[in-house]
Amino acid sequence: MKAAILGLIGALALAGAAQAGDAPISVMIVGGFHMGNPGRDLYNVHVDDVLLPKPQAQIEAATQALARFHPTIVAVEWPADIAAQRYDQYVKGALAPSRDESVQLGFRLAKQAGLSTVHGIDVEGEFPYEAVDVYAKAHGQSALLDEQNTAIGTKVQTETDMLRDQGISATLRFLNDPARLAHDNAFYRTTLKIGGGTDQPGAELLTAWYHRNFMICANLVQLAKPGDRVVVFYGSGHAFLLRQCIQETPGFVLVEPNDYLPQ
């Protein structure tokens, strides 16, 4: 029995050594905003029509800069089948004009890089905020949520103003600042204060959010192979956990988008 265990440990050590010898997988998470104004979030940035010439020039400048990373994979916030099908149409010039950031940034970069497909890695998930809100109101904790929501609203207005006054690259740089991402993720941790005993709606919301993001990250790490250079375009609210997942996964290296995005 002891010999078998030692043999297993030796095999795992050899496997780990082989893995360590592989070329790292470099991953850039580009947290963004919804360019098509779909209104899917609690607070939404107002975006002028990105199909107009001025924002098109800004998007082109951003993707040209990101192309210096020389990606071998581009992944977006869509299901796999939809991303692949629409990218094929996009390359052939058959896709109807789209304001979606997956097209404007993801498809554009993939085409510039000469990639044959774009990978959709999105996973649907629950976000049981209503239960948190109901519990907070019933237990005198509404002020806690109000404070957090006010901060989110202020940040979204800042993004809207920055997008109008400074353009798309500046806004993406703002959204992808590591300190900003850590600060914004604090909202989810704050929800742990909402609950008591066996009734823990805040913890349930946090668990659901983590579950969705690590399911997304599983899709990401499973499609990459040693030596790949991956660019992921996702809503900035997901960026903190996706970055954390990449940083803590052996064989993966996180690359900062702000090292590439135009100043």
C-alpha positions in Angstrom: 0.0 0.0 0.0 2.8 2.4 1.0 4.7 1.6 -2.2 1.5 2.3 -4.3 1.1 5.7 -2.6 4.7 6.6 -3.1 4.4 5.5 -6.7 1.3 7.8 -7.1 3.2 10.7 -5.6 6.1 10.1 -7.9 3.8 10.0 -10.9 2.1 13.3 -9.9 5.5 14.9 -9.3 6.6 13.9 -12.8 3.4 15.1 -14.3 3.8 18.4 -12.5 7.4 18.7 -13.7 6.2 18.1 -17.3 3.5 20.7 -16.9 6.0 23.2 -15.5 8.2 22.6 -18.6 5.3 23.6 -20.9 5.2 27.1 -22.4 2.8 29.2 -20.3 -0.6 30.2 -21.5 -0.8 34.0 -21.5 -4.3 35.4 -20.8 -5.5 39.0 -21.1 -8.9 39.8 -19.6 -10.3 42.9 -21.1 -13.2 44.1 -18.9 -15.6 46.3 -20.8 -19.0 47.8 -21.0 -22.1 47.0 -23.0 -21.7 49.0 -26.2 -25.2 48.3 -27.5 -27.1 49.8 -24.4 -29.0 46.5 -23.7 -29.9 47.6 -20.1 -29.1 44.2 -18.6 -27.5 45.4 -15.4 -28.7 47.2 -12.3 -26.9 50.3 -13.5 -26.0 50.8 -17.2 -23.5 53.1 -18.9 -25.0 55.3 -21.6 -23.2 54.7 -24.9 -23.6 56.8 -28.0 -24.0 54.8 -31.2 -20.7 53.0 -31.7 -21.4 52.6 -35.4 -20.7 56.3 -36.0 -17.4 57.3 -37.5 -15.8 58.7 -34.3 -16.3 55.7 -32.0 -15.4 53.4 -34.9 -12.1 55.1 -35.1 -11.6 54.8 -31.4 -12.5 51.1 -31.4 -10.1 50.5 -34.3 -7.3 52.2 -32.4 -8.0 50.0 -29.3 -8.0 46.8 -31.3 -4.9 47.7 -33.3 -3.1 48.3 -30.0 -4.3 45.0 -28.5 -3.3 43.2 -31.7 0.4 43.8 -30.6 -0.2 41.0 -28.1 -0.5 38.6 -31.1 -3.5 36.6 -29.7 -3.9 33.0 -30.8 -7.4 32.8 -29.2 -10.1 35.4 -28.7 -13.0 34.6 -26.4 -16.2 36.6 -25.8 -19.2 36.9 -23.6 -21.5 34.7 -25.8 -22.4 31.0 -25.9 -20.0 29.0 -28.0 -22.3 28.2 -30.9 -23.5 31.7 -31.3 -20.0 33.2 -31.2 -18.6 30.7 -33.8 -21.6 31.1 -36.1 -21.7 34.9 -36.0 -17.9 35.2 -36.4 -18.1 33.1 -39.6 -20.7 35.5 -40.9 -18.6 38.5 -39.9 -15.6 37.3 -41.7 -17.6 36.6 -44.8 -19.2 40.1 -44.6 -22.7 38.5 -44.1 -23.3 39.6 -40.5 -25.7 42.5 -40.0 -24.2 45.6 -38.4 -23.9 45.0 -34.7 -23.1 47.3 -31.8 -22.3 44.5 -29.4 -18.9 44.6 -27.9 -18.3 41.0 -28.8 -18.4 42.0 -32.4 -16.9 45.5 -32.2 -13.9 44.4 -30.1 -13.7 40.6 -30.1 -14.5 39.9 -33.8 -12.5 42.8 -35.0 -9.4 41.7 -33.1 -9.8 38.1 -34.1 -10.0 39.1 -37.8 -7.0 41.3 -37.5 -5.1 38.4 -36.0 -6.2 36.1 -38.8 -8.0 33.7 -36.4 -10.4 31.1 -37.9 -12.9 31.3 -35.1 -13.9 33.2 -31.9 -14.7 31.2 -28.8 -17.8 31.9 -26.8 -17.3 31.0 -23.1 -20.4 32.5 -21.5 -22.4 30.5 -18.9 -25.8 31.6 -17.7 -26.2 32.0 -14.0 -28.5 33.1 -11.2 -28.2 36.5 -9.5 -30.7 36.4 -6.6 -30.5 40.1 -5.7 -34.2 40.4 -4.8 -33.9 38.0 -1.9 -31.0 40.1 -0.5 -33.0 43.3 -0.9 -36.1 41.8 0.8 -34.1 40.6 3.8 -32.2 43.9 4.1 -35.5 45.8 4.2 -37.0 43.4 6.7 -34.0 43.6 9.1 -33.1 47.3 9.0 -30.1 46.8 6.7 -31.3 48.8 3.7 -28.8 51.6 4.3 -26.0 49.1 3.6 -27.3 48.3 0.2 -28.2 51.9 -0.5 -24.7 52.9 0.2 -23.3 50.3 -2.2 -25.8 51.0 -4.9 -25.1 54.8 -4.7 -21.4 54.0 -5.2 -22.2 51.8 -8.2 -24.4 54.5 -9.7 -21.6 57.1 -9.2 -19.1 54.9 -10.9 -21.4 54.2 -13.9 -22.0 58.0 -14.3 -18.2 58.4 -14.2 -17.9 55.8 -17.0 -20.6 57.6 -19.0 -18.8 60.9 -18.7 -15.4 59.5 -19.5 -16.7 57.7 -22.5 -18.2 60.9 -23.8 -15.3 63.2 -23.0 -12.2 60.9 -23.3 -13.3 58.0 -25.6 -13.3 54.3 -25.6 -9.6 53.5 -24.9 -9.6 55.8 -21.8 -12.7 54.2 -20.5 -11.3 50.7 -21.0 -8.1 51.7 -19.2 -10.2 53.0 -16.3 -12.3 49.8 -16.1 -9.2 47.6 -16.2 -7.1 49.3 -13.5 -6.4 46.5 -11.0 -7.1 48.7 -8.0 -10.4 49.7 -9.5 -11.4 46.1 -10.1 -10.6 45.1 -6.5 -12.6 48.1 -5.2 -15.6 47.3 -7.3 -15.6 43.6 -6.3 -16.0 44.6 -2.7 -19.8 45.0 -3.3 -20.2 41.3 -3.6 -18.3 40.7 -0.3 -20.5 43.3 1.4 -23.6 41.2 0.7 -22.2 38.7 3.3 -23.4 41.1 5.9 -27.0 40.5 4.8 -28.4 37.5 6.5 -28.5 35.6 9.8 -28.6 32.0 11.1 -29.7 29.7 8.3 -31.2 32.5 6.2 -28.2 33.8 4.3 -29.4 35.6 1.1 -26.2 37.5 0.8 -24.0 34.4 0.9 -26.4 32.8 -1.6 -25.9 35.7 -4.0 -22.1 35.7 -3.6 -22.0 31.9 -4.1 -24.1 32.2 -7.3 -21.9 34.9 -8.6 -18.7 32.9 -7.9 -20.3 29.8 -9.4 -21.1 31.5 -12.7 -17.6 33.1 -13.0 -15.7 30.0 -12.3 -17.8 28.1 -14.8 -16.8 30.7 -17.3 -13.2 30.3 -16.3 -13.4 26.6 -16.7 -14.5 27.1 -20.3 -11.6 29.4 -20.7 -8.8 27.2 -19.3 -10.2 24.1 -21.1 -9.9 25.6 -24.6 -6.3 26.9 -24.2 -3.1 24.9 -24.7 0.5 25.6 -23.8 1.9 28.6 -25.6 -1.5 30.1 -26.4 -2.0 33.9 -26.1 -5.6 34.5 -25.2 -7.6 37.7 -25.2 -11.0 37.6 -23.3 -13.6 40.3 -23.7 -16.1 40.4 -20.9 -18.2 42.7 -18.8 -15.9 44.5 -16.3 -17.9 43.2 -13.4 -16.6 39.7 -14.2 -13.0 40.8 -14.6 -11.8 40.5 -11.0 -12.8 36.9 -10.5 -11.7 35.8 -14.0 -8.3 37.5 -13.3 -8.1 35.7 -10.0 -8.9 32.4 -11.6 -6.1 32.8 -14.2 -3.6 34.0 -11.6 -4.2 31.0 -9.4 -4.3 28.3 -12.2 -0.9 26.6 -12.8 0.5 27.1 -16.3 -1.4 30.4 -16.8 0.0 33.9 -16.8 -2.1 37.1 -16.5 -1.3 39.9 -18.9 -2.5 43.5 -18.2 -4.6 45.0 -21.0 -3.5 48.5 -19.8 0.0 47.6 -20.9 -1.4 47.5 -24.5 -4.4 49.9 -24.6 -3.6 53.4 -26.0 -2.9 56.1 -23.4 
